[in-house]
């Protein structure tokens, strides 16, 4: 039995509305170290977006390399596999490869070929058991840039039924080439495949994840990955979620990277590979800093914001990096122009960091009443789900059921 810890989307160096996340990253990385020791992890797989920027600061790079050293010291026999995401500069990530491999860290940037053929030595990473025997293989694949994909001219004019997109066919062909190259070396061992892209059906976080496939495409079907893969470790979407046949999974990010992720259960995925189906466990990691929604449900008049902040009973001497992030939901009725500045003015008296302000769109019957007294809303201030609810009520004169909302979110993810 091999235990693989699947993580990704660390986004080291990220700021949220200008606020540093360094304290949070240090805390969740400490939690990651504890998990690999307590769960006796054999391999750690990081599915892309190590950094938030393709030109990370010196401090961000130092934080990453220090973590690699600590993980190796905590679990010397553990294999670490890191792939580049769309936020990462693949060449920069790979540059210290010889040094990292000395401590069991395998970094995969762009897809590598020799004389047109896949360089399998760069992409297939063996995972050893406690006894030292190779017990599983990781087929490590980074974010598929245009340079990584097979030339479109080499693809047939038609793919599978209903699959007209040449980009989707190229991604499918890329994984097919990688698997065919790896097949002779698998020897019946469990195979884990990585990916950093948007798989159709995956729910994205509003304003947090870029639509990243080349050629104007947004998502690929879950069956682009080889059927023989016991588990597919995905990165890019920040919500932990299962797709496809059940073994295709996003582990999610370690911390909320946008206000839309406030309700997520962030953490890592522990995958146990043996002779049967992969055993999958989501391990939550405690948030180092609270991320609160005010009010907890529904919305409120702007005049009530001060009372809600006072009710938190926070220590007024909290240092900036320890202050909770706040998402504010306001009722539109009676809201005057300049309300955002008023939110900031009220919040200045409390040890909080307001990172998002949303205004609830009222039902159709109330629109005409408030239109004259409320400022026009920008699209970025509207909650897509609220707009869907509003349209549904206008059409059917009742609220949508959970099944309708599920279809809406899936359609939105694929749009």
C-alpha positions as CSV (number, residue, x, y, z in Angstrom):
1,X,0.0,0.0,0.0
2,X,1.3,3.4,-1.0
3,X,0.1,6.7,0.5
4,X,0.1,9.7,-1.7
5,X,-0.8,13.2,-0.5
6,X,-2.3,15.2,-3.3
7,X,-2.1,19.0,-2.9
8,X,-1.8,22.0,-5.2
9,X,-2.7,25.6,-5.9
10,X,-0.5,27.0,-3.1
11,X,-0.1,30.4,-4.8
12,X,2.8,31.4,-2.7
13,X,3.2,35.2,-2.7
14,X,-0.5,35.9,-3.2
15,X,-2.1,38.9,-1.7
16,X,-5.9,39.4,-1.2
17,X,-7.0,43.0,-1.8
18,X,-3.4,44.0,-1.0
19,X,-3.2,42.0,2.2
20,X,-0.2,39.6,2.6
21,X,-0.9,35.8,3.0
22,X,2.6,35.0,4.3
23,X,1.4,34.2,7.8
24,X,-1.3,31.9,6.5
25,X,1.1,30.1,4.2
26,X,3.6,29.5,7.0
27,X,0.8,28.0,9.1
28,X,-0.7,25.7,6.5
29,X,2.8,24.5,5.4
30,X,3.5,23.6,9.1
31,X,0.2,21.6,9.0
32,X,1.3,19.9,5.8
33,X,4.6,18.8,7.5
34,X,2.6,17.3,10.3
35,X,0.3,15.4,8.0
36,X,3.1,13.8,6.0
37,X,4.7,12.5,9.2
38,X,1.5,11.4,11.0
39,X,0.1,9.6,7.9
40,X,3.4,8.2,6.9
41,X,3.1,9.6,3.4
42,X,5.2,7.9,0.7
43,X,4.8,10.6,-2.0
44,X,3.6,14.2,-2.1
45,X,2.2,15.4,-5.4
46,X,1.8,19.2,-6.0
47,X,-0.5,19.7,-9.0
48,X,0.6,23.1,-10.1
49,X,0.4,26.8,-9.2
50,X,3.2,26.6,-6.6
51,X,3.5,30.4,-6.9
52,X,1.0,33.1,-7.6
53,X,3.2,34.9,-10.1
54,X,5.5,33.8,-12.9
55,X,8.0,36.2,-11.4
56,X,7.8,35.3,-7.7
57,X,9.6,37.4,-5.1
58,X,12.8,36.3,-3.4
59,X,10.8,35.8,-0.2
60,X,8.3,33.6,-2.0
61,X,11.0,31.4,-3.5
62,X,12.8,31.2,-0.2
63,X,9.6,30.1,1.5
64,X,9.1,27.3,-1.1
65,X,12.7,26.0,-1.0
66,X,12.7,26.1,2.8
67,X,9.5,24.0,2.8
68,X,11.1,21.4,0.5
69,X,14.0,21.1,2.8
70,X,11.8,20.7,5.9
71,X,9.6,18.1,4.2
72,X,12.7,16.1,3.2
73,X,14.0,16.3,6.8
74,X,10.6,15.3,8.2
75,X,10.2,12.3,5.9
76,X,13.5,11.5,4.1
77,X,12.2,8.6,2.1
78,X,9.2,10.5,0.7
79,X,9.1,11.3,-3.0
80,X,7.9,14.8,-3.9
81,X,6.5,15.5,-7.4
82,X,5.9,19.1,-8.4
83,X,4.3,20.2,-11.7
84,X,4.0,23.7,-13.1
85,X,0.6,25.4,-13.3
86,X,-0.5,28.3,-15.4
87,X,0.7,30.8,-12.7
88,X,4.2,29.3,-12.7
89,X,7.1,30.0,-15.0
90,X,8.0,26.4,-16.0
91,X,11.6,27.1,-16.7
92,X,12.1,29.0,-13.4
93,X,10.5,26.2,-11.5
94,X,12.7,23.6,-13.1
95,X,16.0,25.6,-12.9
96,X,17.2,24.1,-9.6
97,X,16.2,20.6,-10.6
98,X,19.6,18.9,-10.0
99,X,19.7,20.3,-6.4
100,X,16.1,19.4,-5.7
101,X,16.4,15.9,-7.0
102,X,19.2,15.3,-4.4
103,X,16.5,15.6,-1.7
104,X,13.8,13.5,-3.6
105,X,12.0,16.5,-5.2
106,X,11.1,15.9,-8.9
107,X,10.0,19.1,-10.8
108,X,8.2,18.9,-14.1
109,X,7.8,22.1,-16.1
110,X,6.9,21.9,-19.8
111,X,6.4,18.6,-21.6
112,X,9.8,17.3,-22.8
113,X,10.4,15.5,-26.0
114,X,13.5,14.0,-27.6
115,X,13.5,13.7,-31.4
116,X,9.7,14.2,-31.3
117,X,9.1,11.5,-28.7
118,X,8.1,11.9,-25.1
119,X,11.1,12.1,-22.8
120,X,9.6,9.6,-20.3
121,X,12.5,9.9,-17.8
122,X,11.3,13.5,-17.1
123,X,7.7,12.6,-16.6
124,X,7.5,9.1,-15.0
125,X,8.4,9.2,-11.3
126,X,8.6,5.9,-9.4
127,X,7.3,5.8,-5.8
128,X,8.9,3.4,-3.4
129,X,7.4,1.6,-0.5
130,X,8.9,1.5,3.0
131,X,10.9,-1.6,1.9
132,X,12.5,0.4,-1.0
133,X,10.7,-1.4,-3.8
134,X,8.9,0.6,-6.5
135,X,5.2,0.2,-5.7
136,X,3.6,2.9,-7.9
137,X,4.3,5.3,-10.7
138,X,3.4,9.0,-11.1
139,X,2.9,10.3,-14.6
140,X,3.6,14.0,-14.0
141,X,2.1,16.4,-16.5
142,X,2.2,20.2,-16.1
143,X,-0.2,22.9,-17.5
144,X,-0.6,22.1,-21.2
145,X,0.8,25.2,-23.0
146,X,0.7,25.4,-26.7
147,X,4.3,24.3,-26.8
148,X,3.4,21.2,-24.8
149,X,0.6,20.0,-27.0
150,X,1.1,17.9,-30.2
151,X,0.9,20.0,-33.4
152,X,-2.7,20.4,-34.5
153,X,-1.6,19.4,-38.0
154,X,-0.8,15.9,-36.7
155,X,-4.4,15.4,-35.4
156,X,-7.2,13.8,-37.4
157,X,-10.0,16.0,-38.6
158,X,-12.5,14.3,-36.3
159,X,-12.2,13.1,-32.7
160,X,-14.7,11.3,-30.7
161,X,-18.4,11.8,-31.4
162,X,-19.3,15.4,-30.5
163,X,-15.7,16.3,-29.9
164,X,-15.1,18.9,-32.6
165,X,-12.5,21.0,-30.7
166,X,-8.9,20.5,-32.0
167,X,-7.6,21.7,-28.6
168,X,-9.5,19.0,-26.7
169,X,-8.3,16.4,-29.2
170,X,-4.7,17.7,-28.7
171,X,-5.0,17.4,-24.9
172,X,-6.4,13.9,-25.3
173,X,-3.6,13.0,-27.7
174,X,-0.9,14.4,-25.3
175,X,-2.1,12.2,-22.4
176,X,-2.4,9.3,-24.9
177,X,1.2,9.7,-26.0
178,X,2.4,10.0,-22.4
179,X,0.6,6.9,-21.3
180,X,1.7,4.8,-24.3
181,X,5.3,5.8,-23.6
182,X,4.9,4.8,-19.9
183,X,3.0,1.6,-20.5
184,X,6.0,-0.7,-20.8
185,X,7.4,0.5,-17.5
186,X,4.3,0.1,-15.4
187,X,4.6,-3.6,-14.9
188,X,1.1,-3.7,-13.4
189,X,1.9,-1.1,-10.7
190,X,-0.8,1.5,-9.7
191,X,-0.5,4.6,-11.9
192,X,-1.3,8.1,-10.7
193,X,-1.6,10.8,-13.3
194,X,-1.4,14.6,-12.7
195,X,-3.0,17.5,-14.6
196,X,-3.4,21.3,-14.3
197,X,-6.4,22.4,-16.3
198,X,-10.2,22.8,-16.1
199,X,-12.1,19.5,-16.4
200,X,-15.8,19.9,-17.5
201,X,-18.1,19.7,-14.6
202,X,-15.7,21.2,-12.1
203,X,-17.1,24.1,-10.2
204,X,-14.8,27.2,-10.4
205,X,-14.5,30.1,-7.9
206,X,-15.8,33.4,-9.2
207,X,-12.9,35.8,-9.8
208,X,-10.2,33.4,-8.7
209,X,-9.3,31.0,-11.5
210,X,-8.4,32.0,-15.0
211,X,-9.8,30.3,-18.0
212,X,-6.6,28.8,-19.1
213,X,-6.7,26.4,-22.1
214,X,-5.0,27.6,-25.2
215,X,-7.0,28.2,-28.4
216,X,-10.0,29.8,-26.6
217,X,-11.1,26.5,-25.0
218,X,-12.2,26.4,-21.4
219,X,-12.6,22.8,-20.3
220,X,-11.8,19.3,-21.3
221,X,-13.9,16.1,-20.6
222,X,-12.8,13.9,-17.8
223,X,-12.1,11.0,-20.2
224,X,-9.1,12.7,-21.7
225,X,-7.0,10.9,-19.0
226,X,-6.0,7.3,-19.5
227,X,-8.6,4.8,-18.2
228,X,-5.7,2.8,-16.7
229,X,-5.0,5.6,-14.2
230,X,-5.9,4.5,-10.7
231,X,-6.1,8.2,-9.7
232,X,-5.9,11.6,-11.5
233,X,-4.5,14.4,-9.3
234,X,-5.8,17.7,-10.6
235,X,-4.9,21.3,-9.9
236,X,-6.3,24.7,-11.0
237,X,-9.8,24.7,-9.4
238,X,-9.7,25.7,-5.7
239,X,-12.7,23.7,-4.5
240,X,-12.0,20.1,-3.5
241,X,-14.2,18.0,-5.7
242,X,-14.5,14.6,-7.5
243,X,-15.2,14.3,-11.2
244,X,-15.6,11.7,-13.9
245,X,-15.4,8.1,-12.9
246,X,-14.7,9.0,-9.3
247,X,-10.9,8.8,-9.4
248,X,-10.5,12.2,-11.1
249,X,-10.2,14.8,-8.3
250,X,-9.3,18.4,-7.5
251,X,-7.7,18.5,-4.0
252,X,-8.5,22.3,-3.8
253,X,-6.2,25.0,-2.4
254,X,-4.8,25.2,1.1
255,X,-6.4,28.6,2.0
256,X,-9.3,30.7,0.5
257,X,-7.7,32.6,-2.4
258,X,-10.8,34.7,-3.1
259,X,-13.9,35.8,-1.2
260,X,-15.9,33.3,-3.3
261,X,-14.0,30.5,-1.5
262,X,-15.1,31.6,2.0
263,X,-17.4,28.5,2.4
264,X,-15.0,25.9,1.1
265,X,-13.5,23.1,3.1
266,X,-9.8,23.6,2.2
267,X,-7.3,20.9,2.7
268,X,-5.4,18.1,1.0
269,X,-6.4,14.6,-0.3
270,X,-4.8,11.4,1.0
271,X,-4.8,8.7,-1.7
272,X,-4.0,5.1,-0.7
273,X,-3.0,2.9,-3.7
274,X,-3.0,-0.8,-3.5
275,X,-4.4,-3.7,-5.5
276,X,-7.9,-2.4,-5.8
277,X,-9.6,1.0,-6.3
278,X,-7.9,4.0,-4.8
279,X,-9.0,5.0,-1.3
280,X,-9.6,8.7,-1.1
281,X,-9.7,10.8,2.1
282,X,-10.1,14.6,2.3
283,X,-8.1,16.0,5.2
284,X,-9.1,19.5,6.2
285,X,-6.5,22.0,7.3
286,X,-7.5,24.6,9.9
287,X,-7.6,28.2,8.6
288,X,-4.9,30.3,10.2
289,X,-7.0,33.4,9.9
290,X,-10.8,33.4,10.0
291,X,-12.7,34.3,6.8
292,X,-16.2,35.5,7.8
293,X,-19.3,36.4,6.0
294,X,-21.4,39.2,7.4
295,X,-24.2,38.5,8.0
296,X,-23.8,34.7,8.2
297,X,-26.7,34.4,5.7
298,X,-28.9,36.7,3.8
299,X,-28.0,40.4,3.7
300,X,-28.2,43.5,5.8
301,X,-28.7,47.3,5.6
302,X,-25.5,49.2,5.6
303,X,-26.5,50.8,8.9
304,X,-26.2,47.4,10.6
305,X,-22.6,46.8,9.6
306,X,-21.1,48.4,12.7
307,X,-23.3,46.2,15.0
308,X,-22.2,43.0,13.2
309,X,-18.6,44.0,13.5
310,X,-18.9,44.9,17.2
311,X,-20.6,41.5,17.8
312,X,-17.4,39.7,16.7
313,X,-15.8,41.0,20.0
314,X,-12.3,41.0,18.5
315,X,-9.2,42.0,20.3
316,X,-8.6,45.6,19.2
317,X,-4.8,45.0,19.4
318,X,-4.8,42.2,16.8
319,X,-1.9,42.6,14.4
320,X,-2.8,43.2,10.8
321,X,-1.8,39.7,9.6
322,X,-4.0,38.1,12.3
323,X,-7.2,40.1,11.6
324,X,-10.0,38.1,10.0
325,X,-11.0,38.7,6.4
326,X,-14.6,39.9,6.0
327,X,-17.0,39.5,3.1
328,X,-20.0,41.9,3.5
329,X,-23.4,41.3,2.0
330,X,-25.6,44.3,1.7
331,X,-29.3,44.8,0.9
332,X,-29.7,47.0,-2.1
333,X,-32.8,48.8,-0.8
334,X,-31.9,52.3,0.4
335,X,-28.3,52.0,-0.6
336,X,-26.8,55.3,-1.7
337,X,-23.9,56.1,-4.1
338,X,-20.6,55.9,-2.3
339,X,-21.6,53.0,-0.1
340,X,-18.2,51.2,-0.6
341,X,-16.3,54.1,0.9
342,X,-18.8,54.1,3.8
343,X,-18.1,50.4,4.4
344,X,-14.4,51.1,4.6
345,X,-15.1,54.0,7.0
346,X,-17.1,51.9,9.3
347,X,-14.6,49.0,9.2
348,X,-11.7,51.2,10.1
349,X,-12.9,51.2,13.7
350,X,-12.5,47.4,14.0
351,X,-9.6,45.0,13.7
352,X,-10.8,43.4,10.5
353,X,-9.9,43.3,6.8
354,X,-12.8,43.8,4.4
355,X,-11.9,42.1,1.1
356,X,-15.3,41.8,-0.6
357,X,-18.6,43.8,-0.6
358,X,-21.6,42.3,-2.5
359,X,-25.0,43.8,-3.0
360,X,-28.0,41.4,-3.1
361,X,-30.2,41.8,-6.2
362,X,-33.9,42.0,-5.0
363,X,-36.7,39.9,-6.5
364,X,-38.4,41.3,-9.6
365,X,-41.3,42.7,-7.7
366,X,-39.0,45.0,-5.7
367,X,-36.8,46.3,-8.6
368,X,-39.1,49.2,-9.6
369,X,-39.3,50.3,-6.0
370,X,-35.6,50.6,-5.4
371,X,-34.5,51.6,-8.9
372,X,-34.8,55.3,-8.2
373,X,-33.1,55.4,-4.8
374,X,-30.3,52.9,-5.3
375,X,-27.1,53.3,-7.3
376,X,-26.7,51.1,-10.4
377,X,-24.7,48.0,-9.6
378,X,-21.6,47.0,-11.5
379,X,-21.6,43.4,-12.9
380,X,-18.7,42.5,-10.6
381,X,-20.9,43.4,-7.6
382,X,-23.6,41.0,-8.6
383,X,-23.7,37.4,-7.4
384,X,-24.3,35.1,-10.4
385,X,-26.4,32.7,-8.3
386,X,-28.6,35.6,-7.2
387,X,-29.1,36.6,-10.8
388,X,-30.1,33.1,-11.6
389,X,-32.5,33.0,-8.7
390,X,-34.0,36.3,-9.9
391,X,-34.4,35.1,-13.5
392,X,-35.9,31.8,-12.3
393,X,-38.5,33.6,-10.0
394,X,-39.4,35.9,-12.9
395,X,-40.1,33.0,-15.2
396,X,-41.7,30.5,-12.8
397,X,-42.8,32.6,-9.8
398,X,-41.1,30.3,-7.4
399,X,-37.6,29.7,-6.0
400,X,-35.3,27.2,-7.8
401,X,-34.7,23.9,-6.1
402,X,-31.3,22.5,-5.2
403,X,-31.3,20.4,-8.4
404,X,-31.8,23.5,-10.5
405,X,-29.0,25.3,-8.8
406,X,-26.7,22.3,-9.4
407,X,-27.5,22.4,-13.1
408,X,-26.8,26.2,-13.1
409,X,-23.4,25.8,-11.5
410,X,-22.4,23.0,-13.9
411,X,-23.5,25.1,-16.9
412,X,-21.7,28.1,-15.5
413,X,-18.5,26.0,-15.1
414,X,-18.7,24.9,-18.8
415,X,-19.8,28.3,-20.3
